C-alpha cells in the first residue's frame, strides 16, 4: 500500500483519526516519533514561527522550501495547508499544487476564502479551482492526491450550516475528496452534516472544542489540531521559564 492509499484509508475507517499539524522540521519529527500515522502542516504555525500573521503572508517559495525539507526527512504521509492557493487564478493555483505534489505530498487543504477581500469566493469560483487542480493532478500522474476542501462558512456566514451543506455538495462534484469545516463544533450539526454528504468530514480543535472522541462519535473522520501544538509549545516554554525563575 502506497502513501496515497494509506492516507485515503485513514479517512474511511470505522472511526476517525487525529491529525497533528507541524510548523517546521523539528515539530514534524516529534509528531512522527510519537507514532502519528500522518502529518499536516499548519499555515498559522508556519507564519507565527516567522513572526508573521496567518493569511498567505509567507511566500509560496517559502512554503515550497519547507515542504521539500519535510518530505526529505519524514516518511509518514504528509498533507499541506496551502491556504487559498497563493493566487486567485485557477491555473496558477493548480500549478502551485502540482509543484508540491512533485515533492511527494499526499494531500492538500484548499480554502474558499479570498485573502484579498476576506470574503468567501463564490461557489462557482471555488469549484473551478478544485476541478482545475484535479485536472492538472490527473494529467501529471498525481490523481490520488487527497483534495481536502476547506470552507470558512462558520466564520463568515449568517446561516453557516446551510451554506456549508450547499458548498459541500458542489465541492465534491468538482473533485474534492474530503470536506474541512473549521469552526464547526456542535456535535448535532456534525452528525447532520456527515449524514447529508458522501465524503469524509474534517473538523478542527478549538478553544471550546478539544474532544476528538466526541467529534468521531458525531461522524467526523478527521480531527485536525491546527495551531494547538504550536500554542502548547509556546506556553510550555513560557511557563517553564517562569517556574524556574520563581
Residue pairs with C-beta under 8 A, 6 or more apart in sequence:
1 9
3 76
3 77
3 104
3 106
4 77
4 106
4 144
4 145
4 146
5 144
6 37
6 38
6 77
6 106
7 38
7 77
7 79
7 106
7 107
7 146
8 144
8 146
8 177
10 17
10 37
10 38
10 77
10 221
10 222
11 17
11 146
11 177
11 178
11 200
11 221
11 222
12 200
12 221
13 221
15 216
16 212
16 215
16 216
16 220
16 221
16 222
16 223
17 37
17 38
17 221
17 222
17 223
18 36
18 212
18 223
18 225
19 36
19 38
19 39
19 40
19 79
19 202
19 222
19 223
19 224
19 225
20 31
20 34
20 36
20 39
20 40
20 225
20 229
21 39
21 40
21 41
21 42
21 45
21 81
21 224
21 225
21 226
21 227
21 228
21 229
21 230
22 28
22 31
22 39
22 40
22 41
22 42
22 45
22 70
22 229
23 41
23 42
23 45
23 46
23 48
23 49
23 230
24 46
24 49
24 66
25 66
25 69
25 70
25 73
27 45
27 229
27 230
27 233
28 39
28 70
28 73
28 74
29 73
29 74
31 39
31 229
32 39
32 74
32 75
32 76
36 76
37 76
37 77
38 76
38 77
38 78
38 79
38 106
39 70
39 74
39 76
39 77
39 78
39 79
40 78
40 79
40 80
40 81
40 109
40 224
41 66
41 67
41 70
41 78
41 79
41 80
41 81
42 81
42 226
42 227
42 229
42 230
43 54
43 56
43 58
43 81
43 82
43 83
44 54
44 226
44 227
44 230
45 227
45 229
45 230
46 58
46 63
46 66
47 53
47 54
47 55
47 57
47 58
48 54
48 227
48 230
49 230
50 58
50 62
52 58
54 83
55 83
55 115
56 83
56 84
56 86
56 115
60 86
60 96
63 80
63 82
63 86
63 100
64 99
64 100
64 103
67 78
67 80
67 100
67 103
67 105
68 103
70 78
71 78
71 103
71 104
71 105
77 106
77 107
78 104
78 105
78 106
78 107
79 105
79 106
79 107
79 108
79 109
79 146
79 148
80 100
80 105
80 107
80 108
80 109
81 108
81 109
82 96
82 97
82 100
82 108
82 109
82 110
83 109
83 111
83 113
83 115
84 110
84 111
84 112
84 113
84 114
84 115
84 121
85 92
85 93
85 96
85 97
85 110
85 111
85 129
86 92
86 93
86 96
87 93
87 96
88 114
88 116
88 121
88 125
90 128
90 129
90 132
90 133
91 132
93 110
93 129
93 132
93 133
94 129
94 132
94 133
94 135
94 136
94 137
95 136
97 108
97 110
97 133
97 136
97 137
97 145
98 136
98 137
98 140
98 142
100 108
101 137
101 140
101 142
101 145
102 142
105 145
106 144
106 145
106 146
107 145
107 146
107 147
107 148
107 177
108 133
108 145
108 146
108 147
108 148
109 148
109 150
109 180
110 129
110 130
110 133
110 147
110 148
110 149
110 150
111 150
111 151
111 152
112 120
112 121
112 126
112 149
112 150
112 151
112 152
112 167
113 119
113 120
113 121
113 152
113 156
114 120
114 121
119 156
120 151
120 152
120 153
120 156
120 157
121 129
123 166
123 167
123 170
126 149
126 167
126 170
126 171
126 174
127 170
127 171
127 173
127 174
128 174
130 147
130 149
130 171
130 174
130 175
130 176
131 174
131 175
133 147
133 175
134 143
134 147
134 174
134 175
137 143
137 145
146 177
146 178
147 175
147 176
147 177
147 178
148 176
148 177
148 178
148 179
148 180
148 202
149 167
149 168
149 171
149 172
149 174
149 176
149 178
149 179
149 180
150 180
150 181
150 182
151 163
151 164
151 167
151 168
151 171
151 179
151 180
151 181
152 182
152 183
153 160
153 163
153 164
153 167
153 181
153 183
154 160
154 164
154 181
154 182
154 183
154 184
155 182
155 183
157 163
157 164
160 183
160 184
161 189
161 192
161 193
164 179
164 181
164 184
164 193
165 193
165 196
165 197
168 179
168 193
168 196
168 197
168 199
169 197
171 179
172 179
172 197
172 198
172 199
176 199
177 199
177 200
178 199
178 200
178 201
178 202
178 221
178 222
179 193
179 197
179 199
179 200
179 201
179 202
180 202
180 203
180 204
180 222
180 224
181 193
181 201
181 202
181 203
182 203
182 204
182 206
182 224
182 226
183 204
183 206
184 190
184 193
184 203
185 203
185 206
185 208
185 209
187 214
187 215
187 217
187 218
188 218
190 201
190 203
190 215
190 218
190 219
190 220
191 218
191 219
193 201
193 219
194 201
194 218
194 219
194 220
195 219
200 221
200 222
201 219
201 220
201 221
201 222
202 220
202 221
202 222
202 223
202 224
203 209
203 215
203 220
203 222
203 223
203 224
204 223
204 224
204 225
204 226
205 212
205 223
205 224
205 225
205 226
205 228
206 226
209 215
210 228
212 223
215 223
216 223
